[in-house]
Amino acid sequence: MLLLISTSLTACFKDITKRDVVYFNDFEDQKKDSINVYGAAGLVDSLKITQFNNSAVLGRFNSNFVVFEMRNLPIHNVLKIEFDLLIHDDWRGNFLAPGAIYPEFYQVQLDNNTIYLTTFSNGSYNQSFPNNYQTNLINNKAFSNAWGVFPGVCSKVDQTNGTSLYKIEYITSHSGPVRLTFNDIANSATSLCQKSWSLDNLKLTAINN
């Protein structure tokens, strides 16, 4: 009888899902391990950690690629990605500027595959998020799915709807090392004061089931 009970328990434990939080960074301790920032001229020497709404955030960025890379993850077949994205100042969603063939995008790639290519609006224009952008336009209202709305930091510093905060969660099948890229794609040059973005609470969970 004891042998049967032991065998049964062993079989049950084999089916338990294993979850490992392999990375978490709220940037409060100023650590920037596993992260590099690139601009038009290549690697940016210093990463920026600034204060927004009494919290440390990685940013602000404009026309930058923020690259997170991590090797030697535990064995896993599912990856859960979580992060806070702050969209600062004059983002105009699906608005097409005169002569432009596409709006200004925000993009996230996992292992060089695009998982988000979308638009955000801090004003009267519609946006694509929480959907990805499509040429026939998915028009969601500005701030759709935003977790919070705050004053801007520069061009909309005196406006209460100048920054939008999105809590993003993405789960996918996955194995091996991780490379995450975050970047904005503008159709014309814009200044850091006109529009920018920041990251916070970046968390990766490796799941093996």
N, C-alpha and C positions, 0 to 999 in steps of 0.2 A: 504493500500500500504506500509506504514512504517513497519508494522508487517511482511509482506512478505519479504522485504529487509533485516530486522534484522534476520529472520530465515535463509535466504539464506547465509548471511555472517557467521553465527554460524556454519552452515554445512561445509563451506569451511575451516574454521579454525580448525575444528576437524581433517582434513586430513594433517595438517602441520607436517612435521617431526621435532622432537625435538633433538637437538644435544648438549651434554654437554661435554666439555673438563674436564675430571675428574682428570687428572694428566698430568703435563708437568715438565720435569727437564732437563735443559741444563748443570747442575752441576757447573755453573759459580759462584753461591753463596755458594758452598761447602755443600749444603744440600743433605742428603742421606735418607730422610724419606721414609718409606715403603719398603726399600731395605735391604737385608741381604746377606752376602757372606759366603759360606761354602767351606771348604777344606776337605782333607782326614780325618783330625782329628775332624771335626765338624765346629761349628761356628767360623768364623774369627772375632777377636775382632774389628779391625779397617778396614773400607772401604777405598779404595785408590782412590783419585781424583788427577790426574796428568795433566800436560800440554802436548798437542800434536798439532802441527801446529797452535800455538797461541790460542788454545781453551782448556777449561777444559773438561776432559773426565773421565768417571768412568772406572778405570783400571790402570795398565794392569793386565790381569789375565792369569793363566795357571793352568790347572787341578783344576778349581774352578767351583762352582755353584753360580750364581748370581740369587737371588730369590726376585721377586717383588710381594707383596701381598697387596690387597686393598679390604676392605669390605665396606658395606653401599654405594654402587653406586646408583645413581638414577635409577628408573625403565627404563629398556632398553631391546631391543630384538636383537640388533646388537652391536658389539664391533669393533672399529677400532684401530689397534695397529700400531704405527710408531716408528722407532728408527734408529739411525745410528750405523752401526757395522764397527769397524776398525780392520782389520786383519794385524797384525804386523809380519814382518820378514819371517822366512823360512817355510811357509806353502806349502805343496806339492800336494795339490789337490787329484786326484784319484790314485796317486802313491802308490803301495803296497811294503812295505819294505820286505826284505827277511824273509820268515817265517810268515809274517802277513797274515791274512785272510780278513782284511778290512783296508781301509785307515784311516786317522785321520779326525774325524767328527767335525762339529759344529752343535749343537742342540738347538732348542727353543721349549719349551712346554707351552701350555696353559691349565690350570686346569688338569695337568698330562697327557694331550694328545699331542703327538708330532706333531708340525705343520711344523717344518723344521728339517731335518736330511740331511746335505749336506756337500760338501767339497769346499775348497777355495785354490787357488794357487797364489803365488806371484813369480812365475818363469816360467819354460818351461813346466811343467806338466799341463795336462788338469784338469778341475774341474767340479763338478756337478752343482753348482749354476749357473743360477737361478732355476734349477730343484732340487728336492730331489734325494739323492743317490739311485741307483738301482744296484742289483748285476750284471746285464748284462751291467752296466756302461753307463751312459749318459755322453759323453765327450764333454764339452764345453771348449772353449779356456780359458786360464788363464785370469783373470780380467773381464770375461764376466759380463755385467751389472754393472760394477763398476762405481761409480759416480766420483771417482777421484783416482789417484795413487800418492803416496808421498814417500819420503825416509823412510827407516826402522828406528828402534829405538835402535837396539842392534846388532844382528848377521848380519843384512843387513843395518847397519846405514849409510854406504857410498854409498848405491845403490838407485837409483831414483825409483825403482819399489819395494821397501821394505815394503810398507804399502798400502793396498787397502781399500777404503771406499765404503760401500754399504748403500744406503738409502732404508730401508725395510718397506713395508706397507702390512698389513694383515687385512682383513675384514671378519668377521664371525658372524653367529647367536650366540647369547649369552644372558645369564641372570644371575643374582646373583653376588657374589663376584668374584674377579679375582686373579689368581695365575699364574705368568709368571716365567719360569725358563730358564736361558741362561747358556750353558756350553759347554766346549770342551771335546771330547772323544778321547784320544790318545791310540794307540796300544802298546806304550812303553813310559817310562818316558822321558820327555823332559824338558829342563830348560826354565825359563822365558826369558832368553836372546835368546834362539833358536827360540821360537815362542810364541806369546801372542795375546791377543785381548782386545778391549775396547768398551765401549758403550757411546753414546751421544744422546741428544735430544729425550729422551724417552717420548712419548705422547700417552695417551689413551683417546678415545672419545666414550662416551656411546650414542647410537642412539636409539630413540624410535619412531617407525612409525607404 
